[in-house]
Amino acid sequence: MDSVLSTLAVFWACALIFYLLVHRGLWIFSDVAHGMGMFMLEKALGPGIELVEGRSGSAARAWIVQSALWLMLGGLFTFEGFWLAHDPTALHSLGAWGYDPTAETLAATGKAVTAFGGVSMAIIGCGLHILPKLLGTDLASERNGTLVSFLYSGSVVVMIIGSHDPVILGIKILVIGTGIHVLAIAAIVLNQLLTLANRSGSISLPAWLILFGLMSESFNLIAGVATGAITDGDGQWLMYRIQSGGFFFLSTAGVVLYATSVASGNALWSRSLVGATLFGGLFTLQPLGSRNGSLVADLFGLDAGEMAMGQSDMVVSSFLLALAAIPVTAFCANAMLTMRGGNSSGANPNTAGLAEMNLGVMAMIPVFVGALFVQTDSVSGTDALTGLAGTIDEMGRWAVLVPLNFGAALALYPSITGRELASASRARTAFWLMSGGVLLGLMVTLTSNAIDMALLDAGVLDPSSLAHELAVAGSVIFYFVVIAMILHCLNMVSGLFRGDIVGEGSEGASSIQVDSYNLASATTVARILGSGAGMDTVVVPVGESDEAGSATDL
């Protein structure tokens, strides 16, 4: 059997087994196993667990606040990487202190901090809030979730060190960071599975998205080790793609679909599209991300292999990459229509985070198309778009993943922390700075890359002054993103102490069920059910009149 299909078969088998176990009531979590799991989460940690509080929402709050801190640093490292690409001696004075990074080092550090620190912590933090809400229960251990957030941040610190100096005293630093990361994720998975075992009702589709996204990292590792794919270039590329489509895409979809409903006040527009997003995300390959699997090799301390796919693997990979357009389109349409509801401009456009999620949804399809071209070019071995790959990779992070997940964290911030953001105007200013810096800055940088690539293809050895000037302009514009993340971080941290206190039960509509449905005109039962209505939903007829209106007496 082909290596791509064999690895995917193991991954899909793991997902199916997990689905069957959940539907059978997670029999592995019997009373004895449940008690042992809770012991591992709390009592086994000894006095350390007493360092954190166990109030409701404390775990999710710790994760989303730390995600803001890491996004601020991730933006700074990414900006420095852009700048050193056209001015290699800009940080030369720091060499006297023993710090003399290159553009490649800073770019790799920015990727690690943004993806593993900022985006991942926002996804996990929102999931710790959303999943118990959708399951009708409380998080199994708030204290363990809070404590593990600092362990996870420790893994990001180790990855920063490893990105600058991969080997210290003969020890591969990134492997240590990976070990800490796996330990923290294992604690979060156990915490969420115990929460799932305590559910009081059925599992809604957004909850399935979050669950499969969280479990996909474990399934990916099992598949890679079982088939030996982790040791060769094709397998490392495939594991990167599975991680991109599993944890990042599925978890992001579940978090954003819930958050758009809460932020806009509208019920989820279509459950059928959620199903298409779930199954499409599991059975396709997402093109967003790096064009090779070198990061997977570095994280596990292995030698990065060269990609050399056979004809059948090439066809299968290209087909699954193109087929990912279905779940991406389904997710974007569902999120966009949920935000809009019955109002073309959105039901509550002033809600913090709604604009960021809107930006991410609109940018997702064009960035997906660009990433698809880059990945198929890499799979085929043509390598004609190598010069554009780095910037498109950054677009996937900063124009799609960061706005979607950080926007969801901002939208859920009041219900997680019990307080509003410190300043709504500061949040709007940060949004405009971030959107301008990401879209304009990266587009200008992409244009510079395209000019350099065209000159290289034409055999012109002299660098273009226009390309250099565009690269400088793109770096300067991207610095607005750094300022925006500083403002967002200050806004979130200040809100914990100075934000207006939120009243009880202030969270918006559920992302899957509605209490009532206003029937203004003839419609179908499928449309009513697709809007989030259930068997207990009250259908309220709303009268319409063609008579002219009149002035309102004040």
N, C-alpha and C positions, 0 to 999 in steps of 0.2 A: 504494500500500500504506500502511496505517496506520503512524504513526511508531513506536508501541510495538512492533508486530510486526516492522517493518523493522530496528530496532535489535537486538531479540532474535534475529532471524534471522542477523545478522552475528556476534553473540556465540556463538550455537550453532554456526555454521559454523567459527569459530575453534577452538572446543572439539573439534569433530569432526576437523579437520585435525591438531590436536595429538595426538589419540588415534591417528590413522592413522600419523603420523610415529613415535610411540613404538613402535607395533607393528611398524613396518618397521625398527626398530633405530636410530632417530634418525640416519639416513644423513648428516644435516647435520654430525654430529660425527664426521667421518672422522679419520684420523690427523693430517692437517694442521690441521683445524679444532680438534681436541682439544688439540693442542699450542699453537695460537694462543690458545684459551680459557684454558689454564693460564697462558700468558704474561701475558694481560690480568689474571688474578686475582692473580698474585704478582710476576713480574719487572717488569712495566710500572709497578708502584707504587714501584720504586726502594728507597731505604733505609727508607722508611716501613714496609714489610712486616716489617722486622727488629725493629720495636718490640714485636711480639706473638709469643707462643709458638705452636708448631704441634702441641702434644700432643693426643692423641685426647680429644675432648669439650670442648676449651677454647673453641671457638666457641659451642656450646650453653650452656655455663656463663656466658659473658659476656652473652648475650642474656637468660637468665632472671633473673640477678641485677639487671641494669639494669631489667628489667620490674618487679621488686619496688620499686625506687626510684621509678619513675614512677607506680606505683599508689599509693604513699604520697602523692606530690604531687597526683595526680589526686583522691584522696579529700579532701585538704585544700582544694583549689580548689572541689570540688563542695559541701563543707560551707559554705564561705564564701558561695557563691552562694545556697544555701538560706537562710542567715542574713540576708544583705543583702536578700533578697526581702521580709522583714517588718521589717527594721531597716536602712533605707538609709544611716544615718549611723554604722554600727558601726565602719567603718574610716576615718572622717573625719580622725582625727588623723594618718594616714599621708600626707594631702595636703601636709603641710609638707615631705615628702621627694619630692614630685612624683608620688606614687602614689595615685590616687583612683579605684579601679575601681567599676563598678556591678554589680548582681546579674546582669545579662545578660552582661557581660564575663567575670565569674568562672565563670558556668555554661558559657559557650562554651569557656573555657580548660580547665575540668574535663573536658568532653567530649573535647577534643582530646588532652589528656594521658592520659586513661584509655584511649581507643580506640586512638590511634596509638602511645602510649608503652607503657602497661602491657599491654593485651590483645594488641596486634599483636606486641610483642617476645616475649611468652610463647609465642604461636603459632609464630613463626619459630624461636625457640630450641628448643622441643620438636621441631619439624620437622627441625631440623639433627641432632638425636639419633635420631629415630625412623626417618626415611627411609633412612639408611645401614644401620640394623639390619634393616629389612624387605627391603632390596635385597641384603643379604649382601655389603656392601663398606664401604669407608671414605669419609668425606666428602672430596670432591675437594681442597678447600683449607681446612684448619682456620685457618690464619693469616689468610686473607682474610675468612673468616666472623667471626673475632674483631675484626679491624680495622673491618669494615663496621658492626659493632654500635655503635661510637662515632660513625661518620658518621650512622647512623640516629638516634641520640640527639641529634645536632646538629640534625637536621631537626625534632625535637620541641621543642627550645629555640627555634628560629626560629618555630615555630607558636605557642608561648606568647607571644612578643613580638608576633607578628602578631594574636593574639586580643585583646591589649590595645590595640594601636595598628596598625590595618591598613595605613596608609600613612605612611611616614617618608621625608622628603626627596623626595616624589613617587614612591617605590618601593613597590610592593605586596609587603609582607613575606611574606604567605602563599604567594605564587607562588614565592618563593625557597625556602621550606620544602618546597613540593611538588616542586621540582626536585631538591633534595637527597634527598627521600624516594624519588623515582623512580630516581635513581642508585643508592641503596642497595639497593632492591628488585631492580633489574636485576642487580646483583652477586650477590645471593642466588639469583635464578632461574638465572643461569649456573652458579653453584656446584652447585646441586641437579641441573641438567640434566646436567652432567658426571658427577656421582655416579650419576645414572640410567643414563648410557651405560656405566658400568663395572659394572653389576649382574651378579651371578652366577646369578640365577634369575629366576623369574617375578615379576610385580608383584602384590602382594596388594591387596585392596580398600581397607584403611586407607591404604595408600600412594597409591592413586589419589585418594582424598579429599584428601590433603595436596597432591598434585601439582596437581589441578584448582583447589583453593583458592588455591594460590600463583600459578598462571597466570591465574586469572580477572581479576585486576586489569589485566593487560596486554590481555586480550580485551575487557574493559569499555571501556578507553580507545580501543582500535581501533574498536569498534562506535560509540562516541559521536562520535568524530571523523569516521568514514567517512559516517555518516548525518546529521551536523550536529545530532544530538540534544543535544550539549553546550551549545548556545547558547540553547535554549528551556527554559521551566519544566518542561514534561512530560518532556523528555529528561533534564534534571538530576535530577528525581525518580526516573526510571527507572534512571539510572546509580547513584544512591545505593542503590536496591533491589538491583541486581545485585551491587554491592560487599558489601552486607549478606548476601546469600544465597551469593555466591561465596567471597570470601576468608574472611569471618568465620564463616559457617555450615559450609561444607564443611571448611575447615581445622580448625575447632573439633571437628567430628565425628570427623575422622581422628585428631587428637591425643588426644581424650578416650577413644575406643574402645580405642586402644592402651594408654593409661595406666590405664584401669579394669581391663584384663586383667592388667597388671603389678602394680598395687596390690592386687588381690583374689586373685591367684594362679589365676584361672579363665581358661579359653580363651574366645575371643570366642563369644558365644552363638549368633549367626546371621549367616552371610555373606549370606543373602538380604536381610535387613534393611539390611545395609551397602549392597547394590546399590540398594535402594529409596531410601536416604538420598542416594546419589551422584546417581542420575538425577533424583530429585525436587528436589535442591538446584540442579541445573543448569537444569531446565526449569520452575521456578516462581519466584515472587518472594517474598522473605522480608519480612514486615511490621515486623520489629524495627528500631528506629531512628527518625530524625526523619521528620516528616510532609511535608517538602518537600525540595527539592534545593538550598537556599541554600548549604549547606556545599560542595557540588561547585562552584558558581559562585565562591565565595570562594577556594577552593584553586587555581583556574585563572585567577583575576583577571578573571572575567566578570561581567556584570550578571545578577543573579538574576531569572529570568522567572517570571511568574505561571502557575499551573497552570490550563489550560483545555482539558481533554480532550474530544474528540468522543465521541459515543455508543458507537462501536465500540471505541475505545481504552479507554473506561471499563469496558465489559463484559469485555474481554480482561484488563485489569489486575486487576479485582475477582476474576475467575475464577482467575487465576494466584496471587493472594494467598491465596485460600481453599484452593487446591490444595496450598499449602505445608504444610498440616496433615499430609499424608501423610509427607513426609520427616522432619518434626519428630517425629511420633509414632513412626516407625520408629527414629529415632536414640534417643529417650528410652527406648523399650522395650528396645532392644538394650543400651544402656549400663546400665540398671537391672538387667536380668537377668544381664548379665555380672558386675556387682558382687556380686549376690546369689549366683549360682552355685547350688549345691545347699543353701545355708544361707540362710534368710530374713533373717538379720541381717548377712550378708556374711561372706566367708571370712576376712578379716583386717581387722576394723573399726578396728584401732589404726594402720593405715598412714597416714602423713601424706598429706594431699591427697584421700583417699577420701571423707571427710566433705564437703569443699568440692564435689567433683564430684557427690556425692549431692544436695546442696542445689541446685546448678545444674540438674540434671536434673529434680528435682521442681518447681522454679519455672518451668521453660521453657514448659510447656504453658499454665498460666494467664496468664503474661505474653504469650505468643503470641496468645492469644484477645483480651486487652485491646488489644494492638498492632494486631491485625486489624481491630477495630472502629474504631480511630483512623484507620488508613490508608484503609479503605473510605469512611469519613466524609469524608476529605480528597479522595479521588478523585472522589466524587460531587459535591463542591462544597457539601455541606451545612454543614460546619464547625461542627457542634453539639457536638463533643467537644474543641474546642481547649483548653479549660482543663485537661483531663486529660493532654494529649499530652506535656507536658514531663516529668511524673513517671513516666509509663509508659515514656518513652524512657530515663530513668535506671534504671528497673527492668530494662530489657533489658540494660543494661551491668553494673549492680552485683549484680543477683540471678541473672543467667544467664551472661553472657560472662566476668566476672571470676572467679566461683567455679569455672566449668568449666576455663578455661585456666590460671588460677593454681593450681588444685588439681592439674591435670595436671603443672605444673612442680614442685610439691612432691612429687608421687608419683614423678617421674623424677629428682628431685634426687640421690638416692644413686648411681644408675647414671651420671648425667652428671658429677658432681663427684668421685665416689669416696669421699665422706664422708657421714655422716648429718647431719641437722639438729642444731644445737647443743642444742636442748631440745625433747623431745616434749611436755612439759607446756605450754611456751610456745605451741607450735603449736595445742594443743587450746584453750587460753585465747583465742588469736587467732581461732580458728574461731567460738567461741560469741559473742565480741564482734562479729565481722563479720556472722554470720547474724542476730543480734538487731538490730543497727544497720540492716542492709539491709531485712529483712522488716518489722520493726515501724516503723522510722523512715519508710520510704517509704510504707507503708500509711497511717500517720497523716497524712503530707503529702498523699497522694492524697485522703483524706477531707476535709482542709481545702480542697483544690482543688474537690472536688465541691460543698461548701457554697457556696463563692464562685460557682461556675457556676450553681447552682440559684437563688441570689439575683439574679444577673444576668439569668437568663431570666425571673424573676418581675418584673423591673423595679425591684427594691429597690436604691436607691443607697447607703444606709448600709452600711458594712462590718460583718461579723459578728464579735463578740468571740470566739465559739467557734472560728470559722475561724482567727482570729489566734492564739489559744492553742494550737490543734492544730498550726499551722505552726511555732510556737516549739518545741513538744514534739518534732515530727518532726525539726527541725534538731538539737536536743540529742541525741536518740537516734542520729541518723546520725553524730554525732561519735565514737561507738564504732567505726565503720568506720575512721576515721582512726587511732585507737589500735591497732586490730587490724592494719592494714597496717604501722604502725611496728614492732609486735612481729614480724610475719612477716618484714619486711625485716632486722631485727636478727638474727633466727634464721637466715636464709639466709646473711647475710654472716659471722656468727660461726661457722657450720658449716663454712665454707671453711677455717678455721684450727683450730677446737676440736672439730669433729664427729668421731665415731668413724669410723675407716677401714673402708670396706666391702671385703669379700673379693672375689676374682675370681669372676666368673660368678654373682654374687648376684642378678642381675635375674630377675624372675618369669617366668611362662609367656609364650610368644609370643602375640600378639594374633590370630594366624590359624592356627597349627599347634599340635598337641599330639602328644607322643611316645607317649602311651598313653591309652586310654579305658576306664574301669571300667564294665563292663556288669553292673548289679545286677538288671535285670529285662528283660523283652521290650521291644524298641524297634524303630524303623525305621532303614533305612540313611540316609534323609534326615536324621533327627535326629542321627545320629552325625556325618555330614558337616557339618551345620549347626553343631555344637559346635566346629568347628575341626579336625576330624580330616582327615587326608590319606590318600593311597594307601599310605603307609609307616607309618601309625599302627597300633600293636599294640592289639587289642581284648582286654582282660583280663576274663574272667568273675569276678564276685565273688559268693560264695555267701551265701545268706540262710537264716536259721533262725528258726522261730517258738517255739523253746524259751525258757523264762524264763531271764533272766540271773542271775548270782550275784555276791556281793561279791568285790571284787578284793583279793587278798592283797598287803599292803604290806611 
